[in-house]
């Protein structure tokens, strides 16, 4: 169940766009989403995942909103993302899980960033950094329970656990958690997730048999939080749902909470053209007008995050009415058919936003473009400024 984004308010006058396009970010929506999601986790701690620039919403801004909503942890993919949060003055627990040999391990340990370890080389680097800095490294052990991506498998686990136990005894490591990632929790069939849970629990038995006791067990993502309480354990990691988009293609919320989409993407019409029937549009002439038509040019393209795969199928809204994208989406612009809409140069074009007024939501755009909302949100490019709305209805221009 979704509620309309709360910025801008369609009932109040709006100033014209100061840019060719703007992504409006409702920070109060992120805060409320985090609070609502936390109410479902049966006492487990909550982590808001803010990797990839806060899913396109702004790394620091989204993190502060999540913490205001009650998040206990923040999660990043990269050490550099976690260090940026520390540089911004954020002191909450942060887990970074995608480690690279070129990363600044010393800086991460010094900044008390929790690090995920899944391999011998990574553990070696973490232990070395702890000795160099003179501080115990906080470590989470990642297990591959069936994702087939990152994480150690059960055959590798014993060796890593023995090394971790020795490092903890020596004081170079503080063993914080054991975690894994679910591959199919967004599907209605519960069996793949049940199998991953069983594999994860077997890994926990191996860890405990070696004399290690994790402070935190974490497995559930946004989809599992909504659909699989048995996976909640000690900590739940919420990504997409924190930004107000359901991670499942079926109704998993069932009225228990309201998710508020936090981003609205708008551009404007910069040119109108009246053409006859059979007029070719954009690269490759993949579309020809079917009648006398009015075509409008929108200065937004796939370099800004509008999927090229949305060519000839996605829709936007102009003056409260749907207008199809016609012809191929280009790097910097796309064309829409505004026949019968009485559009004007300067009119706002909503790419995704307020569903209650007829605008497409981000899942509409994703479906018509044969992709997922994650890709669209994280693909909104740096050329599109973010304008923030806070709980006090203040708008903050981006730095």
C-alpha positions in Angstrom: 0.0 0.0 0.0 1.4 3.4 -1.0 0.7 7.0 -0.1 1.4 9.9 -2.4 4.7 11.7 -2.0 4.1 14.8 0.1 6.3 17.2 -1.8 5.5 19.3 -3.8 1.9 19.8 -2.5 -0.4 20.0 -5.5 -2.9 22.0 -3.5 -0.4 24.9 -3.1 1.1 27.0 -5.7 4.5 25.9 -6.9 7.4 28.0 -8.3 8.6 27.2 -11.8 11.4 24.7 -12.1 14.8 26.4 -11.7 16.4 23.6 -13.6 15.5 21.5 -16.7 14.7 18.7 -14.3 14.5 18.2 -10.5 14.3 15.2 -8.2 12.2 16.2 -5.2 13.1 14.2 -2.1 10.7 14.0 0.8 13.0 13.3 3.8 10.0 13.1 6.1 8.7 10.2 4.0 12.0 8.3 4.5 11.8 9.0 8.2 8.2 7.7 8.4 8.9 4.7 6.3 11.8 3.7 8.6 9.6 4.1 11.6 6.8 2.1 10.1 9.1 -0.7 8.9 10.7 -0.9 12.4 7.3 -1.6 13.8 7.1 -4.9 11.9 10.4 -6.4 13.0 9.3 -7.9 16.4 12.0 -6.3 18.4 14.9 -6.8 16.1 17.3 -3.9 15.4 16.9 -2.2 12.1 19.5 -1.2 9.5 18.7 1.3 6.7 20.7 0.6 3.6 22.0 3.9 2.2 24.5 2.6 -0.5 24.5 4.1 -4.0 24.0 7.6 -2.7 21.1 6.6 -0.5 19.4 4.8 -3.5 19.7 8.1 -5.4 18.2 10.2 -2.6 21.4 11.6 -1.2 23.8 9.6 1.1 24.0 11.9 4.0 20.4 13.3 3.8 18.9 9.9 3.6 21.0 8.6 6.4 20.0 11.5 8.7 16.3 10.9 7.9 16.6 7.2 8.6 18.3 7.8 11.9 15.5 10.3 12.8 13.0 7.5 12.0 14.7 5.2 14.5 17.2 3.2 12.4 19.8 1.6 14.7 22.3 1.0 11.9 23.3 2.2 8.5 24.5 -0.1 5.8 26.8 0.7 2.8 28.3 -1.3 0.1 31.6 0.5 0.1 34.0 1.6 2.7 34.3 5.0 1.0 30.5 5.5 1.5 30.9 4.7 5.2 33.8 7.0 5.6 31.8 9.8 3.9 29.1 9.3 6.6 31.7 9.5 9.3 33.1 12.7 7.7 29.6 14.2 7.9 29.6 13.6 11.6 27.4 10.5 11.7 28.5 8.3 14.6 25.9 5.5 14.5 26.9 1.9 13.8 27.7 1.4 10.0 28.4 -1.8 8.2 30.3 -1.8 4.9 30.2 -5.2 3.1 31.7 -4.9 -0.4 35.5 -4.9 0.3 38.2 -4.5 -2.3 42.0 -5.0 -2.0 42.5 -1.3 -2.8 40.2 -0.1 0.1 41.4 2.0 3.0 41.2 -0.7 5.7 43.2 1.4 8.2 40.8 4.3 7.9 37.8 2.0 8.2 39.0 0.4 11.4 40.1 3.8 12.9 36.6 5.1 12.1 35.0 2.2 13.9 33.2 1.0 10.7 32.0 -2.6 10.9 33.4 -4.6 8.1 32.0 -7.7 6.4 34.5 -10.6 5.8 33.8 -13.5 3.4 37.3 -14.6 2.4 40.8 -15.2 3.7 42.4 -12.2 2.0 39.8 -9.8 3.4 40.3 -11.2 6.9 44.0 -10.9 6.5 43.7 -7.2 5.5 41.3 -6.5 8.4 43.6 -8.0 11.0 46.5 -6.1 9.5 44.6 -2.9 9.7 43.6 -3.5 13.3 47.3 -4.1 14.3 48.4 -1.0 12.3 45.8 1.2 14.0 46.0 -0.3 17.4 42.2 -0.9 17.6 40.1 -4.0 17.4 38.3 -4.4 14.1 34.6 -5.0 14.2 33.8 -7.9 11.9 30.7 -9.5 10.5 31.1 -12.9 8.8 29.1 -13.2 5.5 27.9 -16.7 4.6 26.6 -17.7 1.1 23.3 -19.3 2.0 22.2 -19.7 -1.6 22.6 -16.3 -3.3 25.6 -17.6 -5.2 27.3 -14.2 -5.1 29.3 -12.9 -2.1 29.8 -14.8 1.1 31.8 -17.9 2.1 30.3 -21.3 1.5 30.0 -24.0 4.2 33.3 -25.6 3.0 35.2 -22.4 3.5 33.5 -21.4 6.7 35.5 -23.6 9.1 38.8 -22.1 8.1 37.5 -18.5 8.5 35.9 -19.3 11.8 39.1 -20.7 13.3 41.0 -17.6 12.1 38.4 -15.3 13.5 38.5 -17.1 16.9 42.2 -16.7 17.2 42.0 -13.1 16.1 39.4 -12.4 18.7 41.4 -14.1 21.4 44.4 -11.9 20.4 42.2 -8.8 20.6 42.6 -7.7 17.0 39.0 -8.6 16.1 35.6 -8.1 17.8 33.3 -10.6 16.3 30.0 -8.8 15.8 27.7 -10.7 13.5 27.0 -13.5 11.0 24.9 -12.6 8.1 23.7 -13.6 4.6 21.6 -12.2 1.8 18.4 -13.6 0.5 18.0 -14.1 -3.3 14.3 -14.6 -3.7 12.5 -13.2 -0.7 10.5 -10.9 -3.1 8.8 -14.0 -4.7 5.5 -15.5 -3.4 7.0 -19.0 -3.3 8.5 -19.3 0.2 10.5 -22.4 -0.4 13.8 -20.8 -1.7 13.9 -18.5 1.3 13.1 -21.3 3.7 16.0 -23.2 2.2 18.4 -20.3 2.6 17.3 -19.9 6.2 18.1 -23.5 6.9 21.5 -23.1 5.3 22.2 -20.0 7.3 21.2 -21.7 10.5 23.6 -24.6 9.7 26.4 -22.0 9.3 25.5 -20.6 12.7 25.9 -24.0 14.2 29.5 -24.2 12.8 30.3 -20.8 14.2 29.1 -21.6 17.6 30.7 -25.0 17.6 34.1 -23.2 17.2 33.4 -21.2 20.3 32.3 -17.9 18.6 29.1 -16.2 19.7 27.8 -13.5 17.3 26.2 -10.5 18.9 23.9 -10.1 15.9 22.4 -12.6 13.4 21.0 -10.9 10.3 19.4 -12.3 7.2 16.2 -10.4 6.3 16.0 -7.7 3.6 13.1 -5.4 2.9 11.1 -8.2 1.2 11.7 -10.7 4.0 10.8 -8.1 6.7 7.4 -7.8 5.0 6.8 -11.5 4.2 8.9 -13.8 6.4 9.0 -13.1 10.2 11.1 -16.2 10.8 14.1 -14.4 9.1 14.0 -11.3 11.3 16.5 -12.7 13.9 18.5 -9.9 15.6 18.7 -7.3 12.9 16.8 -6.5 9.7 18.4 -4.7 6.7 15.9 -2.5 4.9 16.8 -0.9 1.5 14.2 -0.2 -1.1 11.2 -0.1 1.3 12.9 2.7 3.3 12.4 4.9 0.3 8.7 4.1 0.0 8.8 1.5 -2.8 7.6 -2.1 -2.2 10.2 -4.7 -3.0 7.7 -7.2 -4.1 5.5 -7.4 -7.1 2.6 -8.6 -5.0 0.9 -7.0 -2.0 3.1 -7.8 0.9 2.1 -4.9 3.2 -1.6 -5.8 3.5 -2.6 -2.5 5.2 -0.2 -3.0 8.1 1.9 0.0 7.2 1.8 2.8 4.6 4.9 3.3 2.4 5.5 6.8 1.2 7.5 7.2 -2.0 10.2 9.7 -1.2 11.3 10.8 -4.7 9.3 12.7 -7.4 11.1 13.3 -10.8 9.9 16.2 -12.9 11.1 18.0 -16.0 9.5 20.4 -18.4 8.5 20.9 -22.0 11.0 22.9 -24.0 9.6 22.6 -27.5 6.2 21.8 -29.2 5.9 20.7 -32.7 2.7 20.1 -34.8 3.2 17.3 -37.3 1.2 15.2 -39.7 0.4 11.5 -39.8 3.4 9.3 -40.5 6.0 11.6 -39.0 9.2 9.8 -37.9 10.4 10.4 -34.3 13.9 10.1 -32.8 16.8 7.7 -33.6 16.0 4.8 -35.9 12.5 6.1 -36.7 11.1 3.4 -34.4 7.9 5.4 -34.1 5.8 7.2 -36.8 2.8 9.3 -35.8 -0.6 7.6 -36.3 -2.5 10.9 -36.9 -2.0 14.6 -37.0 -0.1 15.1 -33.7 1.5 17.5 -31.3 4.9 16.4 -30.1 6.7 17.8 -27.1 10.4 17.7 -26.3 11.5 17.0 -22.7 15.2 17.7 -21.8 15.8 14.5 -19.9 17.4 11.3 -21.1 19.1 8.0 -20.3 22.1 9.9 -19.0 19.8 11.3 -16.3 18.2 8.0 -15.5 15.2 7.7 -17.9 15.5 4.1 -19.2 16.1 3.8 -22.9 14.1 0.6 -22.7 11.1 2.9 -21.9 11.1 4.0 -25.5 7.6 3.7 -27.1 6.1 2.3 -24.0 6.6 4.4 -20.9 4.2 7.3 -20.0 4.6 10.6 -18.2 2.0 13.2 -17.1 1.4 16.7 -18.4 -1.4 18.9 -17.0 -2.7 15.9 -15.1 -3.0 13.7 -18.2 -0.9 10.8 -19.4 1.3 11.3 -22.4 3.3 8.4 -24.0 7.0 8.6 -24.7 7.3 8.1 -28.5 10.4 7.2 -30.3 13.7 6.3 -28.7 14.8 7.9 -25.4 18.0 9.7 -26.2 21.0 10.6 -23.9 19.6 14.0 -23.0 16.0 14.1 -24.2 12.9 12.3 -25.1 9.7 13.1 -27.1 6.1 12.7 -25.8 2.8 12.8 -27.7 0.7 15.6 -26.2 -2.0 15.6 -28.8 -5.3 16.9 -27.2 -3.6 18.0 -24.0 -3.2 21.7 -24.9 0.3 21.6 -23.5 2.6 24.7 -23.5 6.3 25.3 -23.4 7.4 25.3 -19.7 4.7 22.9 -18.6 5.8 20.4 -16.0 6.4 16.8 -17.0 6.2 14.3 -14.2 8.2 11.2 -15.0 7.2 9.5 -11.7 5.5 10.8 -8.7 2.0 11.3 -7.3 -0.2 8.3 -8.2 -3.4 9.7 -6.7 -3.4 12.5 -9.3 -2.8 10.2 -12.2 1.0 10.4 -12.4 2.9 7.2 -13.0 4.7 5.8 -9.9 8.2 4.5 -10.2 7.0 0.9 -10.4 4.9 1.9 -13.4 8.0 3.3 -15.1 10.0 0.2 -14.2 7.4 -2.2 -15.5 7.0 -0.4 -18.8 10.8 -0.3 -19.2 11.3 -4.0 -18.3 13.5 -3.1 -15.3 13.2 -2.7 -11.5 12.7 0.4 -9.4 16.2 0.0 -7.8 17.8 0.6 -11.2 15.8 3.7 -11.9 16.3 5.3 -8.5 20.0 4.7 -8.4 20.3 5.8 -12.0 19.0 9.3 -11.6 22.1 11.1 -12.7 24.1 13.9 -11.1 22.9 16.4 -13.7 19.5 16.2 -11.9 19.6 18.3 -8.8 17.9 17.1 -5.6 15.6 19.4 -3.8 14.8 18.3 -0.2 11.7 18.6 1.8 12.0 18.2 5.6 9.5 17.4 8.3 9.1 21.2 8.9 8.1 21.7 5.2 11.3 23.5 4.5 13.0 23.1 1.1 16.7 22.8 1.0 18.6 23.4 -2.2 21.4 20.9 -2.9 24.9 22.0 -2.0 
